[in-house]
Amino acid sequence: MLMYVTLLLPLLAGALLPLFRFKSGRARTVYVEAAVLATSALVWFLILRNGGERMSLCRLAGNQELVFRLDGMGKVFAGLIAVLWPIASLYAFSYMEHEERPNTFFCFYTMSYAVSLAVAMAGSLFTLYIFFEGLTLVTLPLVVHKQDAKSVRAGRMYLNFSISGAALAFIALICVMHFGSTTDFILGGVLDAEKTAGYETAMQWIFLLAFVGFGVKAAIFPLSQWLPMASVAPTPVTALLHAVAVVNTGAFAVLRLTYYSFGTELLYGSAAQACALLLTCVTILYGSIMAVRERHFKRRLAYSTVSNLSYMLLGAALMTPAGMTGSLSHLVMHGIIKITLFFCAGAFLVQTGAEYVPDVRGYARIMPGTCAAFLVGAAALTGIPPLCGFVSKWNLLTASAGEPLGPVAMGTLIVSAVLTAVYLFSSAMPMYFRPLNADQAALSGQKRDPDWRMLVPFLLLCLLMLGLGLFSGPLTDYFRQVSAGLV
């Protein structure tokens, strides 16, 4: 029952928030942060104590059940969410003082925590699909929160792309229900060899459709345009939901589909696998090139996310235990790094109104804390040791070695790392080595760093990037155990 309490707590806390009609920001802060912290504490209690028991909530369609099971892979995703959500909420309290309708925002923001956890704890493809769709619906109000023309257009694109992708994924769900012994997640897949005999090629191409369908939320090319468009949302949304929860849900679903539903034995060495791998390589390069070209700060980071999400999909497409290890590594490391970079972009925006990369040159003099956090995040995402980004990129590079399309994957990762250095350090270095723009000369001598509710998240995230880089051994070993089915 504790798992159900964990899922219901943020769902009910968010749903009931508008009834309190908080007029005091402090009261709302205490209410939301208490609910989020309590939920995260329950999540970590489950991670440390749960042995992977299967829990059936109810039946919805024939023999299909809503099943929850916190196995090794689910613990990785749930743990990441549980660490980042309280930090992001603290940041959001400060940021949303500059936005309208904070009660509505935190209502859906907190409910999104529950639905994200439900995806992580889903014990079957059927359950994951239900909450995968639910996450689209509960995060849509956050995308359109500003209610201007740009937000509405971004929300419409987000909805259209997400529903279309889910329709492709639904085909795979039906096939697993028909050709599989169960829809539960079992490492190695659940397809019945007798039922699929003679249909192997068809099943491989159906997998590719679902790979793209679930991959829409992970912004796979050419269905990635919704993510840069969604950067019009408030920064806590783009930072957490569109750099961690929503987009990582797409990568997480692809991992589940590949390793736990279809199984790599059916897919490895097929033309469908080659197409999936090449598609991720194209997306990695596309996102990196677009990030280099983009001058808008948040959209540059959004294109960076497009690229880095396909690092995770590349690991899934390798269809080896080492590939899964690399994918899980980048899911965790990228989430911590990218949320930091988005937080910095939001701090620049609310403190000075700076939206474009050239606007922030010389800012190390007036926002030293924010610029330092951005520099650490830039170094980490580029893959510079001893920060955590090096660990996940190294795991993916070594996983690619010796594979049929390994040289293509390795070359893509190396070129992308160079492009990452270009688009991030061309943003970071002018903060330190260029003067303020002439139209911002009046800011000279001022201190414009945000308050402690933003600076504390910066500090915590930088410590995580350094700590996970220096002491990555136990975590990487755990990922290998997950990939081997030992936890």
N, C-alpha and C positions, 0 to 999 in steps of 0.2 A: 504493500500500500504506500510505502514511502516514495516510490517512483511516481505514483499518481499525484501525491501531495506536491512533489517537486514540480510537476508539470502544471498543476492547477494553481499554485500559489501566484506566479507572475501573470497567469491568464486572468484570474479573478481580480488581482490587485490593479491591473491595467484597466479592465472592464469597469470596475467600480470607481475608478479615480474621478471621472466627471461628476459623479453624484456628490462628491465632497465640495466641489466648486471652490477649490483653494484660491484664495485671494492673496495669500502670503506665499512668496517664493520659498521661504524657509520651511514652512509646513509641508509644502509639496516635495521639497528636497528630502526631508526626513522620511516621508511616506514612501517615496519611490526607492530611495537608496536602501531603506530597511528591507523592502520587499526583494530587491535585487540581491543584496548581500545574503539574506536568508536563503534565497534560491540557490545562490552559488555555493553556500555552505552545505546545503542538502546534496547538490550535485557532487561535490567532492567527497562527501560521506558515502554516497553510492559508488563512486569510482573506487574508493579504497576498500569498501566492504562487499560490493556486489560481485557475485560469482557468475554472472551471466545467466541468471534464471529467466526463463520465458514466462511472460505475463500476458494473458489474453484479457483485453478489456471488454470486447463485445463482438458480435457478428454483424456484418453490414450487408453483405451480398452473397447469398448462398452459403458456401462453406468458408468464405473469406472473413478473416478476423482482423481486428485492430490489435496487433501484437507488439509488445515492447520487450526489448532485451538489450542490456547494456554490455555488449561484448568488447573486445579489445579495440576495434576500430571506432566503435561508438564512444568509448571512453576518451579517445584522442580528440574527437571533435567536440564532445560535450565539455571536456576539460578546457579546451581553448576558449569556448564561448563563456564558460563560467569565470575564467580569469579576466577576460577583456570587457565583459558587460558592466561590472561595477566601475571599472576605470572609465569606460566611455560614458557612463551615466554621470559620474562626477564632472567630467568635462562638459557634458551637455547642460548641466545646471547653469554654468556660467555662460555658455554660448547662447542659450535660449532666452536669456534676459534681453537679447537684442532682437528677438523674433516675436511674432504674434501667436496667440492661441497655444500657450505652453501646456495647458491642461490636456487639450486634444492630442498634442504631440506626444506627451509622456504616456497617455493612455495607450496608443498604438505601439509606442516604443517598448513599453513593458510587456504588452501582449506578444510582441514579436519574439521576445526572449523565450516565452513558453513554446511557441511554434518551432523555433530553431532547435530547442532542446528535444522536442518531439521527433524531429527529423533525425537527430543524432541517436536517439534511443529507439528508433523504429526497429522492430525485429523481423520485418518482412518487406518485400518490395511493394506489396499492396499498401501497407501502413505508410511507408516512406512516400509513396506517390500521393496519398491523401494529404499529408502534411506539407509535401513539396508544393502542391497547389494552394494549400491554405496559407503558406508563407507569402505567396504572390498577393493574395487578397489583403492580408493584414499589413503588409508593407506599402501597398499602393497609396493609402492616405498620407504616408510619410513622404513619398516622392512628390506628391502634389500639395504638400503642406502650405506652400506660399500662395497657392491658388491664383497665380498669374498665368499669362498665356504660355510662357515657356514651361512652367511646371505642369500644366495640363497636357501640353504636347508631349513632354517627357513621360508623364504617367500613361498616356495613351499608347506610346511606343513600348514602354515597359510591359504593359498588360498584353498587347498584341503579340509581342515576341515571346513572352513567358507562356501564354496559353498555347501558342502554336508549337513551341518546343515540347510542352507537356503532351500535346496530341501525338507527336511522334513517339514520345516515351510510352504512351498508353498502348501503342501497338506491341511493344516489347512486353509490357505487363500482361497483355492478353495471351501472348505466345508462351510466357513462363507459366501462366495459369493452366494452359492447355497441354504443353509438352513437359512440364516439370512435375516432380513429385510433390512439391510444396512451393509456396512463395516465400517461405522463411529464408533468412540469409544463412547459407552454409558455405564456408570457404571451399572452393573447388567447383561450385555451381550446383544447381538442382535439376538440370534438364535430364530427362530419362532417355538413355541411349537408344532404347528400343523404339520409343515414340518418335525420336528425331531422325531415325535411320531413313536415308533417302532425302531428307530435308536439310542436310547440314549447310549447304551453300545458302539456301533461303534464310536459315536462322542467322548465319553470319552477317548477311546484309540487313536483316532486321535489327541485329545488334548495332550496326553502324548508324541506322536511323535513330535508335534510342540514344546512342553516344552523342549524336548531334542534338537530339531533343533535350536531354538533361544538360548537355553542354551549353545550351542557350543561356542559362543562368550563370554559367561560367564564361560567358561572353566569347564563345568560339566563333571564329571567322567563317562566313561573312555575316553572322547574326549577332554581332557585337556592338552595333551602333547605339543600342539602348543605354549601355553603361556610361559613355561620355555624356549623353543627353541627360542622364539622371543626376549628373553633378550639380544641377540647378537646385537640388534639395538642400536643406540645412546640412552643414558639415557633419554633425553627429550621425546623420543618416548615411551620407556618402562614406564616412569613415568606418562605421561599424557594419551597417547592413550591406553596403555595396563595396566594401573591401574585406569583410570577414563573413558575416552570417549568410546573406543571400547568395553571394557568388561562390563562397566555399560550399554551400549546400549543393550547387551544381556539380562541383568537382567531387564532393563526397558521394553524391548519387551515382556518378559515373564509376567510381571505385567499387561501390556496392554492386552495380550492374555487371561489371566486368569480372570481378573476382568471386562474388558471392551468389550471383544468379545464373549468368550464362556459363561462366567458368572458362578458364584460359585454355583448357585442353581442346575445346571446340574451335577456338578463335586463333590460337597462336599459329603464325605462319601463313595465315589466309590473306587474300586480297583485301578483305574488310579491315584486318589489323593494319595493313600497310596504308590504306586510305586514312584510317583514324590517326596514325602516327604522323603522316605527312600533313594532315589538316592541322594538327597541333603545332607543327613546325612553322607552317605558314602563319598561323595566328600569333605565335611568339614574335616572329619578325615583323609582322604587320603592326602589332601593338607597339613595339619598340620604335619603329620608324615613325609612326604617327606621334608618339610621345616626343621624339626629337623635334618634329615640325611644329607641335602645338605650343602656343605662347600663353594660353590661359592656364593658371596654376593648377586648379582642380581638375581640369580636363586633361592636362599633361599627366597627372597622377592616375586619372581614370584609364587612359590608354596604357600606362604602365601596368595597371591591374589586368587589363585585357591580355597583355603579354604574359604576365606571371601566373595567371590562372591556368594558362595552357602548359606551363611547366608541370603542374599537377596532372593535367590530362595526358601529357606526354608519358609521365611515369605510369599512369594507368594503361596507356596504349602499348607500353613495352611488354605487358602481360607476363611479368616475372616477379618473384618475391622481392628482388632488389628494386624493381621498378615501383612496387607498392611502397617500399621503405622510403624511396626518394620522394614519392608523391606525398606521403604523410608528413615527411620532414618539411617539405615546402609549404604544405597547408598550414602548419603551425608557425614556422618562421616568417613566412610572408605576411600572415595575419598580424603578427606583432609589429613588423616593420611598417607595413602599409598604413595601419591605423595611426601610427606615429606621424607619418608624413602628411596624412590628411588632417590630423589635428593641428599641425603647424600651419598648413594652408588656411584653416579656419581661424586660427589666432591672428594671422596677418590680416585677414578680411575684417574681423570684428574690431580689431584694435586700430587699424589705419585705413581700412577700405581697399587695400591692395588686392587686386584680383589677377594680375598678369605677372609673368616671370620678371620682366624688366623693372616692374614697380618696386621689387624688394631688394634691389641692389643697395649696399651700404647699411642694411638693416641690422647687421651684427652690432652696430653701435647703439641702436635704440631698442632692439629686442634680442639681447644676447642669449637668454635662456631658450627662446624659441628657435633661434638660428642654430644653436648648438645641438638641439634635439634633431633638427632637420639634417644637419651634417652627419650625425651618427646614423640616422636612418638611411641617408644616401649611401654611406660607406657600407652599411649592412646589406642593402638591397643589391649593390654592385657585386657583392661577394668577397669583400675584403676581410681577411682574418684579423683578429680573432672573433669577429662578430658573427651572429647566428646565420646570416644569409650565406656565408661560405659553406656551412655544414650541409644545408639542403641542396645547394648547387653541386657540391662535390658528390653527394649521394646520387644525384641524378646523372652526373657525368659518368661515374663508375658503373652505374646500372646500365648505361647505354653501351658500354664497351663490350664488344663481342657479339652484339645482336645484329641481325641481318641488315637493318637500317640504322645501326648504331653510329656510323660515321656521319650520317645526315643529322641525327639528333645531337651528337656532340658538337658538330660544326654550328648548328643553330644556337645551342646554348652559349657557345663561346662568342659568336657574333652578337647575340643579344646582351651578353655581359658588357661588351664594349659599348654598345648603344646605350645601355643603362647608365654607364659612367658618364656618357656624353650628356644625356638629358637631365640627369640629377646634379652632376657637378657644375654644369653650365648654369644651373639655378643656385647652387650653394656657394660657389666661389665668389661671384659678384657681391654676395652679402658681406663678405669679409674684405675683399680687395678692390671694390669700386666705391666711389662716393655716392651719397644719396642723390636721387634725381633732383633736378632744379626745382620742380614744382613741389618737392617735399623737404626743401631746405629748412623750412620752419620747424621740422621735427628734430633737427640737430640738437643734441644735448639733452633731449627728453628720454625718459625710460618708458617704453610702451609695452613691455612684456605683460601678459595677462595676469589675472589674480591666481591665487594658489590652487583653485579648483582646476585650472588648466596646467599649471606648472607641475603639480604633483603627478598627474598622469604622464607628463613628459619624462619626469625623473624615473618613475616606476618602469616605463616601457624601455627606456635606455638601459636600465639595469638588467631587464630581461634580455635585451638583445646581446649584451655583453656576457651575462651569466650563461645563457644557452649556447653561446659560442665557445666559451672557455670550458664548460662542463657539459658538453653535448653527449658524452658517452652513454650514460644511463638511459637517456631519452631515445637515442638511436638504437640502442639494444632493445628497448621496449618495442620500437617500431618493427624491428626484425622479428621479434617474437610474435607480433600481430600478423606479420606477413607469412610466418610459418604456421599459424594457427595454434600457437602455444598458449595464447591468452585470449 
